[in-house]
Amino acid sequence: MKLLLRRLGLYLITAWVAITANFLLPRLMPGNPIEQLIAKLQGRVTPQMIRAIKLQFGQGLNQPLIVQYGHYMSGLFHGQLGESITLAQPVSQVLGGEIWWTIGLIGTAAVLSFLIGTTLGVIFGWRRGSRLDAVIPGATFLQSLPYYFLGTLLIMFFAAKMHWFPIEGAYDTGTQTQGWNWGYILSVLRYSQLPIISIVLSSLAGWMLGMRNMMVTTISEDFVLMAVAKGLPRRKVMWHAARNAVLPSVANLALTIGFLVSGSLLVEQVFNYPGVGNLLVNAVGNEDYPLLQGIFLLVTFTVLGANFLADALYYLLDPRTRVSGQAQ
């Protein structure tokens, strides 16, 4: 437990550093970036939005830096991330509406990639040297393709030519309205199929090769040889070996989930899918600093939370970690 507490303290310090950097970056820009931004948006923002921009950055940078920092931290503790310039809505509300698209799409794809790739890695590692190894070069080739290229090929062939999947979007905007009804849910599932397939194909080889290599190493361990010598069923021995070999993959899954937000950019751009990735592109193009800062904090906290989750999983699943932590 002491090990986890030390890790948690380290992550809290890292979060504080990230929050401070998020506060300082726009204020270290040459000149007065807030006044420049307001000048560029002249005619497109209301007086209320201008006031929100100045409040977000400390009353137009006229107050002492430490006072601005205090207001900034107080706002964060109260869940106030400022107001989006282009959308005229609180940043927390904007992110809350878009993050679920990213989690639903890329989260589902990451879990499917992990389950399929890990299962295949167990089988290929157990039957190493068989004809099944011929699948590995094909999966590696798909992983080596740039994602936007693979996604474009899938759209051109399966969506535009074969008409098996919708070309773009998250649901049928012509016939469906957002809400908890079966028509809308089925439409969302249908529109997410091709993006999920493309992510699974491009990431399957990593999980498969990692698990296969761990299985090959684990099979040579004494406890596996002892289980075989005792005459245990092959399926039971394979499961026993896989349970020990899967630890690195479980930790990597937690880290992968941590990069959902930051890794959603290409996916959502290629398929014109809503989410934080598209939101980030629009915020950069419109110089929406409050929204950019909110996305940066969201990515930071997601990655830190995933790293802590990975440490916790290692602590729970690997007894050696608990023993080493007690020894320290």
Sequence and secondary structure as in RCSB ss.txt:
>XXXX:A:sequence
MKLLLRRLGLYLITAWVAITANFLLPRLMPGNPIEQLIAKLQGRVTPQMIRAIKLQFGQGLNQPLIVQYGHYMSG
LFHGQLGESITLAQPVSQVLGGEIWWTIGLIGTAAVLSFLIGTTLGVIFGWRRGSRLDAVIPGATFLQSLPYYFL
GTLLIMFFAAKMHWFPIEGAYDTGTQTQGWNWGYILSVLRYSQLPIISIVLSSLAGWMLGMRNMMVTTISEDFVL
MAVAKGLPRRKVMWHAARNAVLPSVANLALTIGFLVSGSLLVEQVFNYPGVGNLLVNAVGNEDYPLLQGIFLLVT
FTVLGANFLADALYYLLDPRTRVSGQAQ
>XXXX:A:secstr
 HHHHHHHHHHHHHHHHHHHHHHHGGGSSSS HHHHHHHHTTTTS HHHHHHHHHHTHHHHTS HHHHHHHHHHH
HHTT   B TTT SBHHHHHHHHHHHHIIIIIHHHHHHHHHHHHHHHHHHHTTTSGGGGHHHHHHHHHHS HHHH
HHHHIIIIIIIS SS SSSSS TTT  SSSSHHHHHHHHHHHHHHHHHHHHHHHHHHHHHHHHHHHHHHTSHHHH
HHHHTT  HHHHHHHHHHHHTHHHHHHHHHHHHTTTTTHHHHHHHTT  SHHHHHHHHHHTT HHHHHHHHHHHH
HHHHHHHHHHHHHHHHH HHHHHHHHH 
